[in-house]
Amino acid sequence: RGEDGGNDGSTLSTTPNGTALDIWKNEMRGSAVAGFQLAMRYGPLCEEPVRAVMVILESVEIALQQQQHRQTKQSHDNDDTSTKQQKETIYSSAKPLSGGMVVAALRSGIRCASLTRPARLMEGHLRLTLHSSLTGLGSLYTVLSKRRGKVLTDDMVEGTDLLLITATIPQAESFRLTTELLRQSSGEVTAPELIFDHWDVLEEDPFWIPTTLEEREDFGEILMNGDLSTGIDNNALKYIRLVRGRKGLLVDSSRTVIAAEKQRTLKR
């Protein structure tokens, strides 16, 4: 509350700091919280919720204007009543503030600030349990390693020649897993049972670009095809493009069609 501000929602004060504080409490704080919640609900990479991020709002600048306010005071002296008028400077907001302006400004500011720091994707991992014979063990490990899976346990089932295998695999790599396992192992592996296990950070920078001479020799030059492809198999960048393409968002590697009606092949 400002020096002359009241608790009735008034944003007039005789000091600039008091007026700015009243405007922040009464008009902007709720919209700022809503803008933060929107920015965390729809992240800048895939329009997905953001985890483990703290946003620090260091300062708020509000444009104020001065107004001359006349204040009337009455004094009583020996049954004589005298009236005096004094001029007082009052500060108020220079322009009317709406909640939508604050929400949009804070949301876009948080999204832009998030891209200035190293960004990583959170991916879900599934736990799969299956049985395999000794013959199909090699093809099983090949398929899991190609899909970034990790084998946790492989125990022999008593009384049989089968192995009980427990592994984890990223959820994005689990599509058509059963078909590939049965095809590669010629039926020596049973269909896996998949359940959700945990979340984990994909430790790959989607915006990494080789800069030094050694990195360019190991990973290749930048391909100038309209995107930031580096010639390496970047899983994070691949997932971002797949998710954004499925949601109908802008993808850097897609071609922009300028005149779609002129690219049709009309039958004569």
N, C-alpha and C positions, 0 to 999 in steps of 0.2 A: 504494500500500500504506500502511496506517495505521501508527502508531508501534509497536503491538503486534500488528498483523495479519501473517499469514503468507502464503506463496505457495500454500497448499493450498486456497484458496477460502474461507477463514474470513472472516466478516463481523463478528467481535467485535473491539473496540478500546477502549482506555481514553480516547479522545478522540472527541467527536462528529464532527469533520471526518474523522478517519481511518476511522471506521465508515461514514460516508456515501460516502467515496471507494471503500471496498471493496465496498459494495452496488452502486454504480454500475458498477464494473468487472466484477464477477462475476455480477450478476443483471439489470442494466438496459441495458447498452450495446448488446448484440446485439439486444434487442427494440426499442430506440430506432432503430437502423439499419433494421430491418424496417418499423417504422412510417413512417419517412421514405420508403422505397422504395414502400410502398403509396400514400402520399399523392401521390407524383410519378407513379405509374403510372395512377392514377384521379383526375384533376383535379376541382375543384369545379364547373366549368361544364358539361362534357359527358361526364364520366367517361372522359376521354381522357388520354394521357400529357402531362405538363407539361415544357416546355423552358425553359432559361436562367433557372432559379430557384435562388437560394442561400438556405438556411435556417440561421439562426444561433440555436443553443440557448444562451441567456445563462446560465441557472442552473437547478439542479434542487433542489427542496426535498423532503427525506425525513423522515418522522416517526420519531423514535427514542424508545426507552424505556430507563430506567436499571435495571440489575440489580446487586445486591450479590454479589460473588464472593469467596469465602474462599480464600485462597492459603496453603498450608502450606509453611513453610521450616524446614529443619533446619540446625543449626549444630554443628560439631565443635570442642570446646575441651578439650584435655588429656584425651583419651580419654573425654570426657563428651559425649553427644549430647543436644541439647535441641531441642524442636519448638515452633515458634511459628506462630500463625495470624493472618494479616492480612486485613482486609476491603478489597476493591478494587472500584471502580465500573466496570462494564462496560456499554457501549452496544450496543444491537441494534435491529433494525427493529421498529416498533410493531405492524405488521400484515404478514402474509406477502404478498410481491409475486409476481404471476404474469406471464408474458410477454405474455399476452393483454391484461392491463390496460394495460401500457406501450404496446403497439402501438396499441390503440384510442385511448388518450389523445393520443398524439403525432400520430396520423393526423388525428383530428378537430381538434386544435389547429392543425396546419399548414394544413388546408383552410380553417378560419375565418380564419387570419391572411392567407391568399392573397387573400381577398375584401376585405380592408381596403386593398389596393393596386390601382392601375389594372390591369385584366385585359384581355388581347387574345387573339384567336384566331389560330392558325397554320393557313393554308390552303395546300393544294397547287396548283400551277399546271401546266397542260399546254401543250405546244408543238404547235401545229397547222400543217400545211402543206397548201395546196390551190392549185388553179388557178382563175382566174376571168377572164371576158371583161370588156371595158370596160363592157358594158351592165349586168352584174350587180355592178359594183363598189360602186354606191351602196347597194344592199340589203345587201351583205356588211358594209360598215362600220356600217350601222344595227343589224344583228343583233349584231355584236361589241361595239359600244358599249353596247347594252342589257344584255349579259351581262358587262360590265366587262372586256372583252378589249382587248388592246393590240397594234397592228400593228407588227411589228419591221422587216420588209423587204417591198417590193413591186417586183419586177424583171420586166422583159419577157423572155419566152422567145423566143430567136432563131428567126426563120423563121415565127413564129405571131403571132396577135393576142391571146395569153393572157398573163396576169400570174401569176407565181409569188409567192404571198403566204405569209409566215411571221408568225405571231402567237402570243401567249400568252393563256390564258383560265383562270380559276379552275376547279378540278375540280368544285366544286359547281354551277357554271353550265354544265357541258358536257353535261348530260343532254338528249337530244332535240335536240341542236344540228344534226345532219345533216338531220333532217326539216324544221326551220325554215329552214335555209339553202336547201334545194332548193325549198321552197314560196315563200319570199319572192323568190328570184331567178329563178323560173320555169325552173330547170334550167341557168342560166348559170354556176353555181358547182359545182365537183366536190365529192365527199365528202371531208371533211378527214381527214388522218392525224394521230392524237393520240398523243403520247408524253409521259411525265412529264418535267418540266423542273426545277422547284425549289420550295422552300418559301418562303413570304413571310408577313409579319405583316399582318393585316387591321386597319388603323388606324381602327377604329370602336369606341367605348366602348359595350358592350351595356347598360350601366346609366345612360347619360347621360339627364338629364331637364332640359328647358328651365326656367330659374328666373327670369332677368331679363325685363323687359318686351319688349325687342327680340327675345330668343330665342322668347318665346311668340308674338309677332306673326309671326315668320318660320316657325316649326316647328309652331305650334299648341299648344293646351292639352293637359293630361294627360287621357286618356280613362279615366274611372273605370269600367272594365268588369272589374275583378278582377285586372288585371295592371298592369305599369308601361309600357304603350304610350304613346308620346309623339306619335303621329300622323304620324311621319316614317318613311321607309323605311330602317329600321336593319337592315342585312344581318347584322351580328353577332348581334343578338337573334333574327332569323329563323332563322339556322343553329343556334343553341343550342336553340330550340324544336323544330326538325325532328329534330335528333340525339337529344334527350332523348325526344321522342315515339316515334321509331323503336326506341329501347332500352327503352321501357316505363317511363321514369322520370317523376317528377312534373314537370308543365309548368304554369307559372303561368296561362296563358291558357285552359287546359282546364277544363271544368265538372266538378264533383265530383258523381257520382251517389250519392245517399244510399240510396234504396230502389229498386234496379233492378227487383225483381220487381213493383213496383206501377206501373211505367211501360210495361208491355206492353199492347198492344191485343189482347184475347182475342176470338176468333171465337165468335159465338153459335151 
